[in-house]
Amino acid sequence: MIDKLNPPQQQAVTLEPRHALVLAGAGSGKTRVLTTRIAWLIQSGYTSPLGILAVTFTNKASREMMARISAIMPIDTRAMWVGTFHGLCNRLLRAHFRDAGLPQSFQILDSADQLASIKRLLKANGVDDEKYPPRDIQRFINGSKEEGLRPGDVEAHDSFRRRMVEIYALYEAQCQREGVVDFAELLLRAYELLSRNEPIRTHYQRRFRHILVDEFQDTNVLQYRWLRLLAGGGAAIFAVGDDDQSIYAFRGANVGNMADFEREYAQGTVIRLEQNYRSFGHILDAANALISHNDGRLGKNLWTEQDAGEQIRVVELQTDQLESQWIVDEIRALVSEGRDRHEIAVLYRSNAQSRVIEHTLFSSGIAYKVYGGLRFFERQEVKHALAYLRLMANINDDTSWMRVVNFPPRGIGARTLEQLGDQARTYDTSLAGAVARVPGKGGSNLAQFSMMIGRLAEESRNLPLPELVEHVIDQAGLIAHYRQDREGADRIENLNELVNAAAAFAAEADMLGLPSGDVVARQVSDPADAQSMIEVSEGMTPLAAFLSHASLEAGDNQAQAGEDAIQLMTVHAAKGLEFDAVFITGMEECLFPHENSMLEQAGLEEERRLMYVAITRARERLYLTMAQSRMLHGQTRYSMRSRFLGEVPEDHLKWITPRQGLPRMLPSESRWNSAGSGSDAFARPSTGRLAPAAPRTPSSGVMVGSQQYRIGQGVRHPRFGDGTIIGLTGSGLDAQAQIQFREVGQKTLALGVAKLEVIAG
């Protein structure tokens, strides 16, 4: 079992049961360590599969863990609790719904459904959605829940925050009335169940003697408290993570949890996995040098038995169009060398950067895929079908009601829905419960819709799950509606795929011999025929189980099977992936690192960790590209090189000249030499390794009318506030200034029309 592990891996796997922190660097084999640890604990007699609780952050990781454990030794993996935080909490709440204060058929709101629910709440209560934007309220509610705070626990120091807390309380009451929970509520409700119910807590503390956590650096405050609660009975926590890859602070991840865990639990039992099995030496040394600029690290240094490999190629072009053309030309060269397209990735910090790359790839006839695009269960037509199915399971789900009550159109207007909402609030009931109180034709149309839902539920009562889904899609009028839509063919195809998903779900249950209404933890198949975990409790109908699956499982990207395509994605989406060749684009200040991160040290350090993740995605060849100017959000931005380039030692970099036919850079400075030959001819910059590459500006600045503007000058804008000029280009009324504003980051403004006030010399 352990013969093929290196010494630190063996040390981690065979550690006597106690709290431990495993610092697992990128490409160091952490999944192998986790799965082998579970198998070793069982084989060594420390526990049975029933005593294992393993927490991951993605369904894909859960599937991989289960498959690897089964490959190591014949274990009944169904006896173990392995899944995401949300999936495991859903399983816990399904089993103890009464103790948790939930209806047995509670439904799960995904992010889009939650936002729709909040919008409906604001309208019903006359809240100004410009002063209180729905997305801001959604972030406030989820952030509060992730801190373990109910409305009564949130401090409110001013009238605005007090109103936000009031909206939070109204939202809670609405969800409870409708029998729905959002993702953050799953974890908070499960934590409260365990903390307040001693018999249930004691039961799970005694059962789970070994708690293993993957990607520990991504845990938030409440997730850490949840783990501590379960371990309170003496269980051993085996935490695996990498503080250098903590890149989800915007989702609530707290990188400090790792240091807290070491201090409170591990107490010196820290094992470092530093041998990398993925990348060549130049790539790893560059990553180590970069991340060393962050403070407060737990500390590790990646190394490899492979040789140094090729230096990191760096290229700087005049515009983002030329940057993307250079990338596409290099991709052609890589493919001609025999590399598979799917082993080539183009990474970018911001989604807005993808447009010009996509356009160039499309124009060049090169197949590509945008990884992390709209997922199957998030598509409009699929969500409509699921809303009908949810109403059949729970007629009081107001979010689903509002989604499809007039879709396809059935003559129910805004005024009718307003009346319905008024009646529901007056009598403190769901929308369905208030239908009979709405007068006139609108009320009649509402009643017909309500009866249709009831009829569908009755007609589908004894149908197998796939036939049930197909019947509802057809009878709800979705197929007929999309047949009249100019772009409806693809939507109909997706609805047919939803039926396939239900069939795959049901087939897996049949294969495992699970009778309907008595479904337990098991493997099910999603539409892409990939295994995914879903945890459902005793007593759930197949439809309710399938709806839970649809909410918890986002669905894999629906790429065509076997298609060999270039992979495009944000750096965040690239986490956990690896490729033979990687292009990291937009290596410019205020783009990477992002301008929103530059106001405080913590934000800048997270950007550096993000860059570290990007670098360590590459196995063999890595490219860093940048443009002196690019179009972003409708503006031309003039850029300086990213500070991250200056944090990589020079001997790991290889500067590339533009390919023949592309304009050379800054010819007046003779910046590019003619060293080398062929398409990969390169030279180091003759003016200094990292000299700024922004367009040159006379030291006296530029004159616009009677006002002179200079780099370093302080200015004030009526909308953006105070800032400092960091770049100038053009002259007269055509002059533009690149300004770093304190509150909103970097903006490029036309000086001839911008209302700027000079506030410092």
N, C-alpha and C positions, 0 to 999 in steps of 0.2 A: 504493500500500500504506500509506503513512504520511500522506497528505494530510489525513485526518480526525482525526489525533492532535494533542493540544495540545503546546506546546513541550517540557515535561518528558517527556511520553510519547515524543515523537520522539527526544529525547536518549537515553532508555533503550533504545529499539528499535535505534537506529543506532550504538550504542556499539561501538567497535572491540573485538574479542574479548579480554576480560580479566576478572578477577574484579570483580564489581560487586554492590552492595547497593541494592535499590530499596525505599524506604520508601513503601508504597502505602496511603494512608488509606482508610477505609471509603468505598465508592462512587466510587473514583477511577479505575476502569477497569483494574485490574491484570490481569484475564484477557485483555483485549484486548492489553495490552502483552506479556504472555508469549507468546501465540499469534502475534502479529505479529513478535515477536523471532525465533521459530523460523523463520517463513517468510522473514524478511529474511536470516537467516544462510544459508539454503539458496539463495535467489535471488541473493545477492551472491557466492556461490561459496566461502564460508568452510567449508562442510561439505556432505555429502550427508545424506539422512534417516538413514542408518546411523550417523552420528556424533552423533546427538541422544539424550540421556537426559533425560527430563522427569519429575520426581517431584511427585506431588500427595498430598493426604491423604484424598481420598474418591474412590470410583469415579465418582460423579456429576461431579466436577471433571475427571477423566480423560476422560470421555465428551464433556463440553463442549469441552475443549481440542482433542480430535481432530476434532470437528465443525467448530470454528471454523477450524482450520488448513486443513482440506479446502475450506472456503468461500473462503479467501483465495487459494489457488493449488492447482493439481492436483498433489498430493504423494501418494505411496504411503505413507500413515501407518502401514501395517503394518510397514514397515522400521524405524520408530522404536521405541524403548523408552519408552513413556509409561504411567504407572500409579502406584499407591500404593507406599509402601515395601514393604509386605507382598507385594503382587502381583509386584513386580519381583524381590524376593528368592525368592519361590516359583519364578519362571521360571528364575532363576540356579541354584537347587538342583536343579530338575528336569533341567536340562541337564548338571549335574555331580554327580549324586547319589552316585556312587562316591567321588569325591574328598571329598565332604562327609560320608562315612560313613553314608549313609542308604540304605534299600532303594528300589528304583525306584518302588514303589507306595506310598511313605509317604503317610499321611493327615494332615490338618490338624485339630487340636482347636480348636473355637471356645471362647469363655469358659465356657459352660455345661458342655461336655464336659471341659474342663480341670478344672473344679471337681469334677465327678463322679469323674474319675480320682484327684484328690487325696483325696477322701473314701474311695474304695476302698483307696487306699494306707494311709491312717491306720488303717482297720479291720484290714487285713491285718497291720499291724505293731504292733497293740495300743496305738496312740497315743491319749491322752485328747483327744478333739476339743473338750472344753470349755476345757482349758488351751491347746490349740493349735487354734483355730478354723480350719476349712478355708479360709474366705475370707481370713483373715489370712495363712495360708501361701501362698495364691495370690498375694496382693499382694506378699509377700516374695520369692517366686520371680520373678515378672515384673519387680519393681523391680530385683532383682539382675541379671537378664538385660539390662534396659534400661541398666544401668550397665556392661555388658560383663563381668560377674563370674560365673564358674563357682563351684561350692561351695568349691573349694579357694582361691579368691581372696577370699572373704567373711571379714572380720574378725569374730571371735566373742570377746567380752570376758567373757561370763558363761555359765552353764549353759543358760539359756533360749535364748540366741541360738545356742549350739553345737548344741542339739537342732534348732533351725530349719534350720541348715545341714545336719545329718544327714538331715533329711526332704527337703531340696532334693536332696541326692545320691541318695537312694532314688527320688525322683520322676524324676530324670534317667535312672537305670538302667531304671526301668519303661518310660519313653517309648521308650528305645532298643530295649528288648526287644520292644516291641509295634510298632515302626515308625511312631510318630506324633510330630508336632511341634506345639507350641502357637504362637500368633502371635508372642510374644516370641522364641521359638526360631528362627523363620524369619529374623529379622533378625540375631540373634547367630550362627547357623550360617553365614549368608551372609558376615558380616563375617569370621569365622574362616577361611572358605574362601579369601577374597581375601587376607587378611593372611598366611596360612601357605603358600599355593601361588603361588609367584612366576610361573610360566608363565601361569596363569589370570589372575592380577592384571594382568600386563603386557599380556595380550591385551585386556582390557576397558579398561585405561588408554589404550591406543593407539586403540581403537575410538571411545570416547566422548570427543570433544574439547570438547564443549559440554554442560555439566550445568546444567539449569534447575530451580529448586526453588520451588514455590508454598507459601504459608503457612509461611515459614521460621521464624516465631516459635513454631510448634508442634512443632519438632523436639526430640527428647530427646538425651541425651548420646551414646548409641550411634549414632543416626541421623546426627548430626553427624560422628562418627568415620568412619562408613561413607562419607559424602560426601568427606571429606578423603582417605580411602584411594583412592577412585576418581580423585580429582583429582591424585593424586601424580605422575602422568606428564606433567603440564603442561596438563591440561584447564582451561577457564575456567568458574567457577561463577557463574551469574547467579541471585542469591537475591532473591526477592520476598516481602515480609512486612510486618507492622505490629506493632511491640512493644506498642502500645496495645491490641491485640486478642488478646494472649496470655492465654487463659483455661483452659488445660488442664494446669495444674501437677499436678492430681490424677492425670493420666494419664502423668506423667513429663516433660511439656514443660518446656523450660528456656529462659525468655525471655532469659537471658544469652547464649545462642548468637549472637544478632544482634550484640551488642556485641563478642563474641569474633571473629566473622567480619569485622566492620569492621576490627578491630585487626590480625588475622592475615592477611587476604586483600584486602579491598576497599581498605584504605589510602587513604582519602580519596575513593574513587569511590562516593559515596553520592548517589543521585538521589531527590528527594522528590516524590511525586505527591500534591498537596494539594487540587487542584480536585475538588470533589465534584459528581457528576451525579445525585444521588439526592434530597437533602433540602433543605428551605428553611432560611433563615438562622438563625432562632431556634433550631431544632433543632441545627444545627452549632455555633453559638456556645455553647449550653448544654453540648454534649459537650466542646468545647475547654476551657471553664472547669473542668469537672469533672475531666478527666484531668490538668490542669495541677498538681493536688495530689499526683500521684505523683512520686517522686524517680527519678533515673537513667534518664529517658527519652532516646531518641535525638532526639526532638523533631520536631514538625511541627504545622501549624495548618490545619485544614480550612476551605475557603471555597467559595462558590458564586456563579455569575452570576445565579442566581434571586433573587427578592426575599426579604425576611425571613419572609414567610408569617405564619401564626397563632402566637400565643404558646402555650406548653405549658400545657395545662389541668391543674390540680391540685385534687383533691377529697379530703376527709377525712370518713369516716363513723364511726359508733359501733361497728359490728360488721362482721365479714367478710360476714355475710349481706346487710347493707345495702350494703356495698361492691359485692358481686356484682350485687345488684339494680340499683344505679345504673349499673354497666357495661352490663348487658343493656338497660336503658332507653336508654342512649346509643347502643348498637349498633342498636337499632330506629330511632333518629333518623337514624343514618348510612345505614342501608339505605333509609329512606324518601327520603333525598336522592339516591338512585340509585347508591350505592356497592355494589360486589359484596361478598358475604360473605367470599369467599376473600382479599380485599384488606384484611381486618380481622383483627388478631392480638391475642390476650390472652397476655401473657408473665408468668411467675412464676418466682421464684428456686428454690422447692422444689416437687417433685411433689405434696406433701401439700396444697398450696394449690388444686389443680385441682378437688377434689371439690365444693366449694360452688359454684364457677363452673359446673361441668358440670350440677349439679342445677338451678341457676337457668335455664340455657339450655334444659335439657330441659323444665322446667316451663313455660317460655314458648313452647315449640314452635319454637325456633330451631335449625336444623341446625348442628352443629359437628363438628370433627374434632380428636382429640388427636394432634398431630404427634409422631412419634418413638415411637409405641407399639410393641407386640410385632411384630416383623418376620416376614415369611413363613417364612424358613428357621429361625426360632427357635421356631416353634409346635410344641407337643408332638407332634402326630400326624405332622408333617413330619419332625421329628427322629427319630421311630421308624422311618419309612420309610427315611430316609437311613442309619440304623444298619444295617438289613438290607442295603442296597446296599453299604455300606462293608465289611461282613463278607464279602460275595461277592468284593470286590476284595482284602481282606486279612483272612483268618480269625483272625489274631493280634491284631486290634484289640480289646483287652480292654474298653475303655470302651464301644464299640458292643455288644460281647457282653453286658455287664452291663445295658445299657439294654433289650435285647429278648429276653434268654434266657427270661424268663418273661412276656413281653408279646407277644400276648395270653396270659393265664394258661395254663400247660401243666403244672402240678403240680410245679414246681421250687421248693422252699422255701429259706429262709435257711440251714438246716442243710446242705443239699446244696451250696449255693454256698460255704459256709464250708469244707466238705471239699474242694471243687474248688480254692479259693484256697490251702489248705494244700498240696495236691499240686503246684500250680503253683510255689509257693515252694520246696518241697523239691527239685524236679527242675529248677528255674530255667527254666521254660518259660511259654508263654502259657496262658491258661485253656483254649483249644481244645486245646492240646497235652497237657493233663492230664486230659481227659475220660475216657479209657480207664482211668484209675487210680482212679476213684470207684466204689465198690461199690454194690450194691443197686438198688432201684427209681429212686432219685435219679440214679444213674449211667446207668441205662437211658434215663431221660427226657432227660438231657443228650446222650447219644449220638444220640437221635432228632432233637434240635434241630440238632446238628452235621451230621447226615446231610441234614436239610432244607436247610441252607445250601448244602451241596455239590450237592444235587439242583437247587436254584434256579440255582446258578452254571452247572451243566451244561445245564439246559433253556434258559437265557437266552443261551448262548454266541453263537449266530448271530442273535439277535433284534436288530432296530433299537432304538436307545436308548429311544424312547418306549414301544414295546411291552415292552421289558425292564422298565422301571420299573413299568408297569401290571401286568405279570405278577407281579412280586415283591410288590407291594402286595396283590394279590388272594390269592396263594398263601400269603403270610405270615399271612393271617387278619385283617388290619387292617380291611378293609371290613366283614367279618362282625361283628367285635367292635364297631365303632362304630355299626352298625345297631341294636344292642341298647342303645346308650347314649341316654339321654333327650336329650342335647345333641349327639348324634352327627352330625346332618345337616351342620352347619357343618364338622365335622372331615372328613367324607367329601368335601365340596366342596373343602377344601384339599388333600386327597390327589389328587383329580382335577386340581387346579391344578398339582400337582407333575409330573404326566404332561405337562401342557401346557408346563411349563417345559423338560422334557427334549425335547419336540418342537421348541420354538423354538430350543433350543441346537443340536440336530441339523440343523435347517433352515438355520441360518446357516452351519454348516460345509459343507453341501452347496452352498449358494449361492456360497461362496468356492472351491469345487472342492477341498476338503481331504479326502483319503482317510482312512479310519479308521486309527488307529495311526500317523499322520504329521501330527499336529496342531501348528500353529505359532501364534505370537501373532496374535490375531484379535479381532474384535468378535463378541459373542454376545448373545442376547436373554434377559432374565429374565422371570419370570411376568407382570410388569406391562407387557411389551412395550417396555421402555426399554433402550437400548443399555448394555452394561456390559463392562468390560475383564476378560479373564482370560488369563493367560499360562500355557501348558502346553508341555511339552517333547516332542521327538521320541520316539516309541515308546510314548506313553500310549494306553490304550484310550479310546474315547468315554466309557465309564462312569467311569473314573478322572478324566478331564478334567471331566466333569460334577460329580463329587464335590468336586473342587478349586474349581470355580465356586461350588458351594453353600456352601462354607466361607468363601471370600474375599468373596463378594458377599452382603451382609446382606439384600438385597432391599428394594425400595421399599415404602413403606406402601401397604397394599391398600385405598385409598379407592376408592369407586365412581367410575368415569370420569365426568367432567363435573359432579360434584356441587359445588354452590356452598355452602360451609360456612365458618363462623367457624373460624379457626385457633387452637388452644390449644397452648401449648408452654412448656417451660422456656426461660430465656434462653440456656442452653448450646445447646439444640436450634435456636435462632433464628439462630445464627451462619451468615452467608452468605446469609440470606434478607432480603427487604425487603417492606414493605406500605404501602398508602396511609395507614392509620390503625393506631396501636399503643397498647395499654393496658399499662403496666407496673404491676403490682399489688403490694400488700404493701410499700409504701415505708416500712418500719418498722425501727428499730434492732434488731439481732439476727435480723432476717429478711432484710433487704437493706440493709446488709451482713449476711451470715449470721453467727450467733453463733460458729460454729466457726472463723471467720476472724479474730476480733478479739483473739487472744492474741499475735499478732506482726504486724509491719509488712508483711512480704511477703504474708501472707494478706489483709490489708486492701487492699493495693494491687491484688491480683488481683481482689477484689470490685469495686473501682473500675473496673478494666478491663472487668469483666463488665457493669457499669452503662453504661459507654461503648458497649459493643456493643449493649446493649438500646436506648439512645437512638438510635443511628445506624441502626436497622432501619426507622425511620419516614420516609416520604417527605413527607407533607403535614401530618398531625395526630398529636400525641403527647399521651397522658394519663398522669399519675402519680396513682395512687390508694392510699389507706391506710385502715386501720381502727384505732380505739382499742383494740379487743379482738378476738381471733379464736381459733377453736378449731384447735389444731394438736396432733397426736399425743394426742388425748383430753383435752387441757388447755385451759382458757381463758387466753390470754396477753394481758396488758395492755401496751400498746406506747407507745413514744415515736417521734417522727418520725425517719426515717433521716437520718443526718448528710449524706448525699449531696444532700438537698434544700438544705441550707445552703451547698453548694458550687456551686450554680447561681445566677448573678446574678438579682436580683429582676425586672429588666425583661424577662426571658424567660418569666416565669411568670404565669399567669392563674388566680386562685383561683375555684372554682366553688361556688355554694351548692347544697345538696341540692335535688333536684327536689321539686315540690309533693307533699305527702303523706308525705314521709320526715321523720323526726324531726330537728330542728335540734340543733346541737352546743353543749354547754356554755352553756345559755341564761342562767345566772347571770352570765356574763361578757359577754353580748351579742356573742358572737364573730362572728356572721354579720350582715352588713349587708344592705340590700335593694336594692343597686345593680343596674342592668340590668333586663331583662325577658325573659319567655319562659323556655324550659327551660334556657337557657344563662346566666341571670342570675348575676352573680358579684360578689365583693367581696374585697378584701384583708383578712386577719385584723386586727381592730381592736386586739388585744393584742400586736402585734408579729409580724413576718413568720414567724419560726420558733420561737415559744414552744412548750415541750413540751405535748403534748395528752393526757398520761396522766390518768386520773381523779384529782381533787383529793384531797389528804389533809391533815388538820390538822397543823400544824407540830409538835405534841406527839407525833405518831405515833398508834398504836393500842394498846390494852391487851387482852391475851388472858390471862385469869386474873390472875396477879400479875406477868406480864412485859410490859414496854412495848417495842414495836418502833418504830424510826424509820428513815427513809430515810438512807442513808449508814452504817448500823450494820453492823459485821462479825459474821457468824454462821458456825457450823460445823454441817454435816449429816453424820450417820454414813455415808451412802452417797456424797453428792456432794462432800464436803469443804468447804473454806473458800470463802466468798463475801461479797458486799456487797448489802444491800437497796437496790434502785433504784426500787421502786414499792410502794405499799400501797393497798388498797381494802377497803371493808367495815369491820365493827367486831365486837368480841367474838369468839365462836367462829366467826362467818362471815367473819372477816378473812382476806385472802389477801395474800401478799407476792411480789413479783417480785424474784428474786435472781439476780445475775450471779456464777456460780461460776467459780473460776479454771480448773478442769480440764474441766468439762462444759458450760460456757456458761450460758445463761439458763434458769431454771426458774420456774414459778409454783406456789407451795405454799400449802396451807390451813394457817394458823397454829394452828388448833385441834387438828390431828392431827400436824403435822410435828414431828419431834424435833430442834429447833434449839437450839444452844447459842450464847448471845451471847458474842462474844470481843473486841469492841471497842465503845467508846462512840460 
